[in-house]
Amino acid sequence: MILRIHDFKKSFDDLKVLNGISLDVDKGDVVAFLGPSGSGKTTLLRCMNCLEVPDSGTMEFAGNTYDMHSISNKDKAGIRKRTGFVFQNFNLFRNKTALENVSEGLIVVRKMGRKEASEKAEETLEKVGMAAWKSHYPSELSGGQQQRVAIARAIASDPEIVYFDEPTSALDPELASEVLGVMRMLAEEGMTMVVVTHAMDFARNVSKHVVFMEHGVIVEQGSTEEFFSSPKEERTKEFLRLEEHK
């Protein structure tokens, strides 16, 4: 077990977004979060990576336990150093090349020398099929290419977990398939991944564990095979039926 969250709660003003979420993630797991928009999936992902702070709950990560309500900025930074995050809308630096986008974090956060960081960035861009575009700026790249650069940035520091927040939702199907292909490769290499997604094929064929959320709670979770072949909750069955007819 590399990550355990217990009883995460989060409200924005009077709106309860997370209402007691608990979850374990094992090393090498690929966990897919499914559910309708507004169910709390992205907020949960951001809380797990300390981009948001839960109102209450605890997290065990890499041998340490944190009370999330009172977690220090130092601990938050320490957790983010050991994780990667891929955003829905890429979040690349517009004024930096693909290579610079990947190497910047290695230089600033990891304190890596510029030459070593560039070599590592180039190697990682090669891994996601983007080495030929290393000198291109984001405006010169397609959405799928930008997201592959963003994935390279997230994995360049050899994180223990990578979080993906709907990484293909801003892309058309052809470009989405490029990104999902990279994610499938990472999964096959044993990378621990937590993925908020609407890509049902990815959830069905790549993930090992599926979590279905609605209204800030986990409605159902289980192994991928069990989740899709014999869901237990009526709400889960209804969701899967609607997804099949899209």
C-alpha positions as CSV (number, residue, x, y, z in Angstrom):
1,M,0.0,0.0,0.0
2,I,1.5,3.3,-1.1
3,L,-1.4,5.6,-0.4
4,R,-4.3,5.5,2.1
5,I,-6.8,8.3,2.5
6,H,-9.3,8.1,5.3
7,D,-12.5,10.1,5.8
8,F,-11.7,13.1,3.5
9,K,-14.3,15.8,3.8
10,K,-14.3,19.1,1.9
11,S,-16.8,21.9,1.5
12,F,-16.8,25.1,-0.4
13,D,-19.1,27.5,1.6
14,D,-22.3,25.5,2.1
15,L,-21.6,23.0,-0.7
16,K,-20.3,19.6,0.5
17,V,-18.0,18.3,-2.2
18,L,-16.4,15.4,-0.4
19,N,-18.3,13.6,2.3
20,G,-16.1,11.0,4.0
21,I,-14.0,9.5,1.2
22,S,-11.6,6.6,2.1
23,L,-9.4,4.7,-0.3
24,D,-6.3,2.6,-0.6
25,V,-3.9,2.6,-3.5
26,D,-1.3,-0.1,-3.9
27,K,2.0,0.3,-5.7
28,G,1.5,-0.4,-9.4
29,D,-2.3,0.2,-9.2
30,V,-4.1,2.0,-12.0
31,V,-7.2,3.4,-10.3
32,A,-10.0,4.9,-12.5
33,F,-12.5,7.3,-11.0
34,L,-15.8,7.4,-12.8
35,G,-18.9,9.4,-12.2
36,P,-21.1,12.3,-13.4
37,S,-19.7,15.8,-13.5
38,G,-19.9,17.5,-10.1
39,S,-19.5,14.3,-8.2
40,G,-16.3,15.5,-6.4
41,K,-13.7,13.5,-8.4
42,T,-11.4,16.3,-9.4
43,T,-11.6,17.9,-5.9
44,L,-10.6,14.5,-4.4
45,L,-7.7,14.2,-6.8
46,R,-6.5,17.7,-5.9
47,C,-6.8,17.0,-2.2
48,M,-4.8,13.8,-2.6
49,N,-2.0,15.8,-4.2
50,C,-2.3,18.7,-1.8
51,L,-3.4,21.2,-4.4
52,E,-6.5,21.6,-2.2
53,V,-6.6,21.0,1.5
54,P,-9.4,18.8,2.9
55,D,-11.4,20.1,5.9
56,S,-10.7,16.9,7.7
57,G,-9.2,13.4,7.2
58,T,-5.9,11.7,7.2
59,M,-3.5,10.5,4.6
60,E,-0.8,7.9,4.7
61,F,1.7,8.2,1.9
62,A,5.1,6.6,1.5
63,G,5.3,5.6,5.2
64,N,4.2,8.9,6.7
65,T,0.8,9.9,8.1
66,Y,-0.7,13.4,7.8
67,D,-3.6,15.1,9.4
68,M,-4.8,16.9,6.3
69,H,-6.6,19.8,8.0
70,S,-3.3,20.9,9.8
71,I,-0.8,19.7,7.2
72,S,2.2,22.0,6.9
73,N,3.3,23.8,3.7
74,K,6.6,21.9,4.0
75,D,4.8,18.5,4.1
76,K,2.5,19.5,1.2
77,A,5.6,20.5,-0.9
78,G,7.2,17.2,0.1
79,I,4.3,15.2,-1.1
80,R,4.1,17.0,-4.4
81,K,7.8,16.4,-5.0
82,R,7.1,12.7,-4.9
83,T,4.0,12.8,-7.2
84,G,3.1,14.0,-10.7
85,F,-0.1,15.7,-11.8
86,V,-1.5,15.9,-15.3
87,F,-4.1,18.6,-15.8
88,Q,-7.2,18.6,-18.1
89,N,-6.0,21.8,-19.9
90,F,-2.2,20.9,-20.1
91,N,-1.0,24.0,-18.0
92,L,2.2,24.3,-20.0
93,F,4.3,27.5,-19.9
94,R,3.4,29.2,-23.1
95,N,6.7,31.0,-23.4
96,K,8.8,27.8,-23.0
97,T,9.6,25.0,-25.5
98,A,8.5,21.5,-24.9
99,L,12.0,20.7,-23.6
100,E,12.0,23.6,-21.3
101,N,8.5,22.8,-20.0
102,V,9.8,19.4,-18.9
103,S,13.2,20.5,-17.6
104,E,12.0,23.5,-15.6
105,G,10.6,21.5,-12.7
106,L,13.7,19.3,-12.5
107,I,15.9,22.5,-12.2
108,V,13.7,24.5,-9.8
109,V,12.2,21.7,-7.6
110,R,14.7,18.9,-7.9
111,K,17.7,21.3,-8.0
112,M,19.1,19.3,-11.0
113,G,21.9,20.9,-13.1
114,R,20.7,22.4,-16.3
115,K,22.6,19.9,-18.5
116,E,21.4,16.9,-16.6
117,A,17.8,18.3,-16.5
118,S,17.8,18.8,-20.3
119,E,19.1,15.3,-20.9
120,K,16.4,13.8,-18.6
121,A,13.8,16.0,-20.3
122,E,14.8,14.8,-23.7
123,E,14.8,11.2,-22.6
124,T,11.3,11.6,-21.2
125,L,10.0,13.4,-24.3
126,E,11.3,10.4,-26.3
127,K,9.4,8.1,-24.1
128,V,6.1,9.8,-24.9
129,G,6.9,10.2,-28.6
130,M,7.6,13.9,-28.5
131,A,11.4,14.2,-28.9
132,A,11.0,15.5,-32.5
133,W,9.0,18.5,-31.1
134,K,11.3,19.4,-28.3
135,S,12.0,22.9,-29.6
136,H,8.4,23.7,-30.3
137,Y,6.3,26.0,-28.2
138,P,2.8,25.0,-27.0
139,S,1.1,27.2,-29.6
140,E,2.9,25.1,-32.3
141,L,1.6,21.8,-30.9
142,S,-1.8,20.0,-31.2
143,G,-3.8,19.4,-28.0
144,G,-2.7,15.8,-28.0
145,Q,1.0,16.8,-28.3
146,Q,0.6,19.3,-25.6
147,Q,-0.9,16.7,-23.3
148,R,2.0,14.3,-24.0
149,V,4.4,17.0,-23.1
150,A,2.5,17.5,-19.9
151,I,2.7,13.8,-19.2
152,A,6.5,13.9,-19.8
153,R,6.7,16.8,-17.3
154,A,4.8,14.8,-14.7
155,I,6.9,11.6,-15.1
156,A,10.3,13.2,-15.6
157,S,11.0,13.3,-11.8
158,D,10.2,9.5,-11.4
159,P,7.2,10.1,-9.1
160,E,5.7,7.4,-6.9
161,I,2.2,8.2,-8.1
162,V,0.9,10.2,-11.1
163,Y,-2.6,11.8,-10.9
164,F,-4.5,12.5,-14.1
165,D,-7.4,14.9,-14.1
166,E,-9.6,14.0,-17.2
167,P,-6.5,14.1,-19.4
168,T,-8.4,13.6,-22.7
169,S,-11.6,15.5,-22.1
170,A,-10.4,18.6,-24.0
171,L,-9.3,16.5,-27.0
172,D,-11.0,15.1,-30.1
173,P,-11.1,11.3,-30.3
174,E,-8.0,10.9,-32.5
175,L,-5.8,13.1,-30.3
176,A,-7.3,11.4,-27.2
177,S,-6.2,8.0,-28.5
178,E,-2.6,9.3,-28.7
179,V,-2.7,10.3,-25.0
180,L,-4.4,7.1,-23.9
181,G,-1.8,5.1,-25.7
182,V,0.9,6.8,-23.7
183,M,-1.0,6.2,-20.5
184,R,-1.5,2.5,-21.4
185,M,2.3,2.2,-21.9
186,L,3.0,3.7,-18.5
187,A,0.5,1.4,-16.9
188,E,2.1,-1.6,-18.5
189,E,5.5,-0.4,-17.1
190,G,4.0,-0.6,-13.6
191,M,3.5,3.1,-12.9
192,T,1.0,3.9,-10.1
193,M,-1.7,6.0,-11.6
194,V,-4.9,7.6,-10.3
195,V,-7.1,8.7,-13.2
196,V,-10.3,10.8,-13.3
197,T,-11.7,9.9,-16.7
198,H,-14.8,9.7,-18.9
199,A,-12.9,7.3,-21.2
200,M,-14.7,4.1,-20.5
201,D,-12.5,2.0,-22.7
202,F,-9.5,3.1,-20.7
203,A,-11.2,2.3,-17.4
204,R,-12.3,-1.1,-18.7
205,N,-9.1,-2.2,-20.4
206,V,-6.3,-0.5,-18.6
207,S,-7.3,0.2,-15.0
208,K,-7.0,-2.4,-12.2
209,H,-9.5,-0.8,-9.8
210,V,-12.6,1.4,-10.5
211,V,-14.2,3.8,-8.1
212,F,-17.6,5.3,-9.0
213,M,-18.5,8.5,-7.2
214,E,-21.6,10.7,-7.0
215,H,-22.5,13.6,-4.6
216,G,-19.2,13.5,-2.9
217,V,-19.3,9.8,-1.8
218,I,-18.0,6.6,-3.2
219,V,-21.1,4.7,-4.4
220,E,-19.2,1.6,-5.4
221,Q,-15.6,0.4,-6.0
222,G,-13.9,-2.8,-6.9
223,S,-11.7,-4.6,-9.3
224,T,-12.2,-3.6,-12.9
225,E,-13.5,-6.9,-14.0
226,E,-16.0,-7.1,-11.1
227,F,-17.1,-3.5,-11.5
228,F,-18.0,-3.9,-15.2
229,S,-19.3,-7.5,-15.2
230,S,-21.3,-7.5,-12.0
231,P,-21.9,-4.1,-10.4
232,K,-23.8,-4.3,-7.1
233,E,-25.4,-0.9,-6.8
234,E,-28.5,0.1,-8.9
235,R,-26.9,3.6,-9.4
236,T,-23.8,2.0,-10.8
237,K,-25.8,-0.1,-13.2
238,E,-27.8,2.9,-14.4
239,F,-24.6,4.9,-15.0
240,L,-23.0,2.1,-17.0
241,R,-26.1,1.7,-19.1
242,L,-26.2,5.4,-19.9
243,E,-22.5,5.3,-20.8
244,E,-23.0,2.3,-23.1
245,H,-25.6,4.2,-25.1
246,K,-23.6,7.4,-25.6
